């Protein structure tokens, strides 16, 4: 059972030491997460098993789904900075296992467990630190830190993996260690809810009660569905690049798809900045402008056969995505903080996002296994993305019209 302790936010300034500690910890953790993905993909490719790349991603996703009923309760039941520390420790253990020669899929699953524990705390802590008026900007800073880390992680990971996997893993483990050190400087914030009884069956029932509660609320439902579509499509796009680059650009190294993943990251930073400037919780529907452009931007890839043009399209995809997803994250944190706790809300969000990822990646894996041409896959993928966000926008506008 969990007893509710309603606490006000600390209303800290955005440039405070606690915020810098969170940003630095998140930066190095995300950098390592993305570098080790490229290294793990390089391992399975070097073993002559490129068909295992989607399975590698799914081994990371599965813990988010299976542990969703528990990690939100852990995030809200303990100081969130310490939860982040524990999650990063598990990630470091997974990287060490992969370096030691453990099956990369199993080792990457351990990193996924660490990420599943870490994720609700890293965003949920923001709603404890900042008032609603600052929350979108705080999310923009967090998203910016994350995306810069993703950019550096994929670029460095791709380059190091092409040079030496030992170098790549040395860099990954150093980054996770720096994240652990930064976690130590995050102040011990009060728990959002006191964890009285960690009964698994009770927690599962509470999780699904939280899920249904959030889906009953129009704002949180909008956020959950929108972020699920975004991250499901984004994860699939990352994997598709490793098939699309050799087919469209005739380049077969690890560096080029990693660089294009980095270009998407640059775009998300720009989109996050734009969202911080022009979108608030009061006018959150403006985020739909970015979401509706995602599908057409992906469809543009079928006309691309030049690396620099590809980089421009990837930046555009990222820009649209960042403008779309950052305000939706802030909206869910605020509604979650008001009702079931931000950590629980983020755990529900991770559950829905990773179910979407599993479906998107599974669909891509099936199409690739059936021998469907990559351009055909991109046409289907972009069209599904466009239809999904269009339907979401229509229902959102209808709800607002009915409520007016």
C-alpha positions as MATLAB code, in Angstrom:
seq = 'XXXXXXXXXXXXXXXXXXXXXXXXXXXXXXXXXXXXXXXXXXXXXXXXXXXXXXXXXXXXXXXXXXXXXXXXXXXXXXXXXXXXXXXXXXXXXXXXXXXXXXXXXXXXXXXXXXXXXXXXXXXXXXXXXXXXXXXXXXXXXXXXXXXXXXXXXXXXXXXXXXXXXXXXXXXXXXXXXXXXXXXXXXXXXXXXXXXXXXXXXXXXXXXXXXXXXXXXXXXXXXXXXXXXXXXXXXXXXXXXXXXXXXXXXXXXXXXXXXXXXXXXXXXXXXXXXXXXXXXXXXXXXXXXXXXXXXXXXXXXXXXXXXXXXXXXXXXXXXXXXXXXXXXXXXXXXXXXXXXXXXXXXXXXXXXXXXXXXXXXXXXXXXXXXXXXXXXXXXXXXXXXXXXXXXXXXXXXXXXXXXXX';
ca = [
       0.000    0.000    0.000;
       1.046    3.586   -0.544;
       0.019    6.579    1.498;
      -0.189    9.921   -0.259;
       2.031   12.750    0.995;
       0.969   15.852   -0.894;
       3.903   18.239   -1.023;
       4.379   21.524   -2.834;
       7.139   21.902   -5.372;
      10.384   23.510   -4.218;
      10.007   26.165   -6.945;
      13.775   26.266   -7.517;
      15.431   28.619  -10.024;
      16.218   26.898  -13.325;
      19.962   27.505  -12.927;
      20.190   26.001   -9.423;
      22.838   23.457   -8.351;
      20.261   20.626   -8.037;
      19.186   21.222  -11.643;
      22.776   21.211  -12.881;
      23.412   17.960  -11.010;
      20.352   16.370  -12.655;
      21.361   17.643  -16.104;
      24.957   16.404  -15.812;
      23.873   12.998  -14.519;
      21.341   12.685  -17.334;
      23.867   13.849  -19.931;
      26.484   11.225  -19.163;
      23.924    8.477  -18.622;
      22.230    9.169  -21.982;
      25.601    9.499  -23.737;
      26.610    6.041  -22.505;
      23.183    4.542  -23.339;
      23.514    5.572  -26.965;
      27.191    4.780  -27.397;
      26.684    1.256  -26.099;
      23.746    0.705  -28.479;
      26.039    1.383  -31.440;
      28.724   -0.849  -29.907;
      26.205   -3.651  -29.344;
      24.969   -3.351  -32.942;
      28.604   -3.520  -34.116;
      29.074   -6.720  -32.094;
      26.117   -8.558  -33.625;
      27.067   -7.321  -37.119;
      30.640   -8.545  -36.602;
      29.192  -11.938  -35.667;
      27.390  -12.026  -39.010;
      23.974  -11.691  -37.362;
      22.514   -8.322  -38.483;
      19.021   -9.825  -38.206;
      19.476   -9.727  -34.420;
      19.588   -5.898  -34.358;
      15.795   -5.533  -33.781;
      15.955   -8.260  -31.108;
      18.745   -6.314  -29.408;
      16.485   -3.266  -29.225;
      13.560   -5.346  -27.988;
      15.697   -6.799  -25.149;
      16.158   -3.204  -23.950;
      12.468   -2.353  -24.340;
      11.046   -5.426  -22.582;
      12.102   -4.401  -19.022;
      10.224   -1.096  -19.399;
       7.022   -3.045  -20.027;
       7.544   -5.839  -17.493;
       8.739   -3.564  -14.667;
       6.286   -0.723  -15.295;
       4.014   -1.644  -12.338;
       6.962   -1.401   -9.939;
       9.385    1.298  -11.073;
       6.947    4.182  -10.670;
       6.221    3.122   -7.097;
       9.964    2.890   -6.439;
      10.514    6.326   -7.970;
       7.801    7.920   -5.820;
       8.606    5.839   -2.725;
      12.299    6.788   -2.454;
      14.275   10.004   -3.007;
      14.441   10.298   -6.782;
      18.144   11.206   -6.890;
      18.970    7.908   -5.143;
      16.734    5.984   -7.544;
      18.669    7.537  -10.434;
      21.921    6.441   -8.748;
      20.682    2.848   -8.493;
      19.516    2.816  -12.118;
      22.872    4.055  -13.353;
      24.624    1.382  -11.273;
      22.626   -1.308  -13.088;
      23.537    0.238  -16.448;
      27.226    0.176  -15.522;
      26.887   -3.484  -14.517;
      25.310   -4.279  -17.913;
      28.112   -2.516  -19.782;
      30.681   -4.432  -17.727;
      28.915   -7.700  -18.561;
      28.930   -6.930  -22.290;
      32.634   -6.038  -22.158;
      33.276   -9.342  -20.360;
      31.866  -11.288  -23.294;
      28.345  -11.957  -21.985;
      25.775  -12.337  -24.769;
      25.099   -8.747  -25.932;
      21.337   -9.270  -25.919;
      21.371  -10.411  -22.265;
      23.782   -7.653  -21.227;
      21.743   -5.010  -23.045;
      18.625   -6.308  -21.250;
      20.369   -5.557  -17.911;
      21.052   -2.024  -19.144;
      17.355   -1.858  -20.037;
      16.446   -2.814  -16.459;
      18.637    0.026  -15.188;
      17.052    2.432  -17.667;
      13.534    1.321  -16.660;
      14.322    2.089  -13.003;
      16.060    5.363  -13.866;
      13.545    6.863  -16.281;
      10.548    7.720  -14.023;
      12.882    9.365  -11.518;
      14.824   11.494  -13.998;
      11.715   13.309  -15.228;
       9.575   12.963  -12.120;
      12.175   14.845  -10.093;
      11.519   17.947  -12.201;
       7.917   18.273  -10.997;
       9.210   18.252   -7.406;
      11.829   20.899   -8.144;
       9.889   23.372  -10.308;
       6.513   25.100  -10.343;
       4.154   24.532  -13.322;
       5.175   27.854  -14.887;
       8.792   26.652  -15.196;
       8.103   23.014  -15.984;
       8.110   23.216  -19.800;
      11.398   25.146  -19.744;
      12.888   22.653  -17.265;
      11.788   19.833  -19.553;
      13.329   21.649  -22.495;
      16.633   21.857  -20.620;
      16.429   18.168  -19.698;
      15.501   17.198  -23.243;
      18.278   19.406  -24.596;
      20.832   17.783  -22.282;
      19.548   14.358  -23.283;
      19.626   15.037  -26.994;
      23.097   16.581  -26.969;
      24.191   13.439  -25.103;
      22.457   11.254  -27.702;
      24.196   13.210  -30.457;
      27.615   12.783  -28.884;
      26.875    9.193  -27.874;
      25.875    7.955  -31.315;
      28.643    9.859  -33.107;
      31.366    8.805  -30.663;
      29.909    5.305  -30.424;
      29.911    4.905  -34.203;
      33.450    6.217  -34.565;
      34.844    4.211  -31.653;
      33.065    1.027  -32.758;
      34.693    1.355  -36.192;
      38.107    1.837  -34.519;
      38.033   -0.520  -31.538;
      35.234   -2.015  -29.468;
      37.542   -1.888  -26.428;
      37.792    1.895  -26.838;
      34.021    2.123  -27.176;
      33.410    0.223  -23.950;
      36.058    2.185  -22.069;
      34.255    5.386  -23.033;
      30.861    3.953  -22.079;
      31.999    2.848  -18.637;
      33.696    6.199  -17.988;
      30.449    8.009  -18.881;
      28.328    5.830  -16.591;
      30.831    6.432  -13.771;
      30.594   10.218  -14.250;
      26.792    9.930  -14.163;
      27.038    8.069  -10.855;
      29.229   10.819   -9.401;
      26.824   13.539  -10.532;
      23.925   11.620   -8.943;
      25.647   12.015   -5.574;
      25.232   15.814   -5.793;
      21.453   15.669   -6.289;
      19.895   16.633   -2.930;
      17.792   14.098   -1.071;
      14.301   15.335   -1.936;
      11.287   14.140    0.066;
       9.462   11.107   -1.259;
       6.205   11.818   -3.088;
       4.474    8.793   -1.550;
       5.512    6.621    1.369;
       5.969    3.009    0.301;
       4.320    0.981    3.070;
       4.000   -2.481    1.559;
       5.864   -3.660   -1.549;
       3.370   -6.370   -2.514;
       3.855   -7.246   -6.219;
       0.230   -8.180   -6.928;
      -1.010   -5.068   -5.125;
       1.435   -2.903   -7.094;
       0.312   -4.438  -10.395;
      -3.317   -3.629   -9.571;
      -2.378   -0.105   -8.508;
      -0.378    0.378  -11.703;
      -3.288   -0.531  -13.935;
      -5.608    1.601  -11.807;
      -3.170    4.485  -12.409;
      -3.099    3.715  -16.128;
      -6.904    3.783  -16.383;
      -7.060    6.955  -14.289;
      -4.613    8.744  -16.593;
      -6.455    7.579  -19.703;
      -9.702    8.986  -18.319;
      -8.123   12.454  -18.185;
      -8.108   14.159  -21.589;
      -4.759   15.920  -21.071;
      -2.847   12.909  -19.820;
      -4.423   10.673  -22.490;
      -3.315   13.143  -25.174;
       0.204   13.143  -23.739;
       0.448    9.358  -23.361;
      -0.734    8.611  -26.901;
       1.354   11.372  -28.477;
       4.616   10.443  -26.767;
       3.974    6.743  -27.456;
       3.682    7.379  -31.189;
       6.746    9.628  -31.160;
       9.079    7.251  -29.338;
       7.760    4.167  -31.110;
       8.513    5.777  -34.449;
      11.829    7.266  -33.280;
      13.179    3.937  -32.057;
      12.197    2.245  -35.302;
      13.788    5.008  -37.377;
      17.105    4.468  -35.573;
      17.106    0.801  -36.580;
      15.890    1.509  -40.109;
      18.876    3.748  -40.743;
      21.218    0.759  -40.572;
      19.305   -0.758  -43.527;
      18.434    2.491  -45.340;
      21.955    3.983  -45.438;
      23.533    1.083  -47.421;
      20.546    0.979  -49.802;
      20.084    4.721  -50.390;
      23.562    6.152  -49.807;
      25.630    3.046  -50.660;
      27.670    3.384  -47.428;
      28.198    0.332  -45.209;
      30.048    1.587  -42.100;
      28.661    2.137  -38.568;
      29.626    5.822  -38.526;
      27.212    7.109  -41.193;
      23.927    5.863  -39.673;
      25.238    7.001  -36.280;
      25.934   10.478  -37.693;
      22.425   10.648  -39.135;
      21.012    9.630  -35.766;
      23.032   12.546  -34.422;
      21.429   14.862  -36.985;
      18.002   13.840  -35.653;
      19.281   14.699  -32.176;
      20.330   18.182  -33.307;
      16.841   18.713  -34.673;
      15.234   17.589  -31.407;
      17.376   20.107  -29.503;
      16.152   22.856  -31.834;
      12.571   21.651  -31.457;
      12.911   21.539  -27.666;
      14.225   25.118  -27.652;
      11.342   26.225  -29.856;
       8.832   24.478  -27.591;
      10.350   26.167  -24.543;
       9.883   29.560  -26.205;
       6.469   29.190  -27.848;
       4.580   26.432  -26.027;
       3.335   26.383  -22.443;
       0.862   24.176  -20.607;
      -1.766   26.814  -21.338;
      -1.345   26.501  -25.139;
       0.011   22.955  -25.330;
      -1.999   22.176  -28.495;
       0.568   24.164  -30.487;
       2.777   21.065  -30.151;
       0.536   19.320  -32.703;
       2.094   21.435  -35.457;
       5.358   19.530  -35.022;
       3.671   16.158  -34.732;
       1.654   16.557  -37.934;
       4.834   17.282  -39.915;
       6.661   14.166  -38.707;
       5.066   11.756  -41.200;
       5.753   13.911  -44.297;
       9.355   14.461  -43.131;
       9.897   10.696  -42.881;
       8.289   10.143  -46.299;
      10.813   12.595  -47.787;
      13.542    9.967  -47.205;
      12.442    8.003  -50.263;
      13.749   10.857  -52.454;
      17.132   11.123  -50.693;
      20.362    9.678  -52.114;
      22.910   12.183  -50.792;
      24.388   12.230  -47.296;
      24.075   16.014  -46.800;
      20.477   16.066  -48.011;
      19.816   13.117  -45.689;
      21.294   15.079  -42.773;
      18.980   18.031  -43.515;
      15.930   15.753  -43.598;
      17.017   14.116  -40.329;
      17.374   17.505  -38.643;
      13.864   18.382  -39.860;
      12.485   15.118  -38.458;
      14.126   15.827  -35.115;
      12.923   19.441  -35.021;
       9.318   18.400  -35.569;
       9.646   15.659  -32.966;
      11.225   17.865  -30.301;
       8.565   20.557  -30.744;
       5.907   17.864  -30.379;
       7.155   15.724  -27.497;
       8.646   18.196  -24.984;
       5.353   19.975  -24.127;
       3.541   16.627  -23.914;
       6.103   15.388  -21.371;
       5.563   18.499  -19.245;
       1.781   18.125  -19.488;
       1.900   14.538  -18.238;
       4.278   15.381  -15.378;
       1.973   18.138  -14.154;
      -1.198   16.021  -14.386;
       0.626   13.093  -12.785;
       2.000   15.251   -9.977;
      -1.584   16.432   -9.284;
      -3.055   12.923   -9.145;
      -0.989    9.714   -8.881;
       2.544   11.090   -8.441;
       4.940   12.091  -11.205;
       6.970    8.878  -10.904;
       3.868    6.718  -11.335;
       2.775    8.852  -14.282;
       6.186    8.472  -15.906;
       6.087    4.703  -15.335;
       2.716    4.569  -17.114;
       4.212    6.705  -19.885;
       7.180    4.349  -20.208;
       4.765    1.419  -20.397;
       2.733    2.940  -23.226;
       5.814    4.237  -25.058;
       7.582    0.902  -24.918;
       4.499   -1.024  -25.980;
       4.444    1.288  -28.994;
       8.159    0.698  -29.561;
       7.653   -3.059  -29.354;
       4.846   -2.866  -31.918;
       6.712   -0.505  -34.269;
      10.011   -2.403  -34.036;
       8.190   -5.730  -34.322;
       6.389   -4.531  -37.441;
       9.647   -3.321  -38.960;
      11.408   -6.570  -38.066;
       8.601   -8.611  -39.656;
       8.658   -6.520  -42.840;
      12.457   -6.766  -43.092;
      12.357  -10.531  -42.495;
       9.767  -10.886  -45.274;
      12.159   -9.119  -47.645;
      10.151   -5.912  -48.082;
      12.266   -3.197  -49.741;
      13.450   -0.494  -47.348;
      11.797    2.315  -49.352;
       8.482    0.463  -49.208;
       8.913    0.112  -45.449;
       9.590    3.856  -45.176;
       6.443    4.694  -47.180;
       4.347    2.509  -44.892;
       6.074    3.802  -41.777;
       5.671    7.483  -42.701;
       2.043    6.982  -43.696;
       1.170    5.234  -40.426;
       2.869    8.036  -38.492;
       0.939   10.717  -40.389;
      -2.412    8.971  -39.920;
      -1.819    8.245  -36.221;
      -0.998   11.842  -35.281;
      -3.762   13.202  -37.519;
      -6.312   11.024  -35.696;
      -4.875   12.164  -32.351;
      -5.197   15.816  -33.432;
      -8.797   15.366  -34.589;
      -9.861   13.785  -31.290;
      -8.000   16.457  -29.322;
      -9.749   19.264  -31.197;
     -13.148   17.574  -30.857;
     -12.669   17.233  -27.110;
     -11.739   20.902  -26.746;
     -14.738   21.943  -28.850;
     -17.059   19.830  -26.696;
     -15.534   21.259  -23.504;
     -15.834   24.889  -24.675;
];
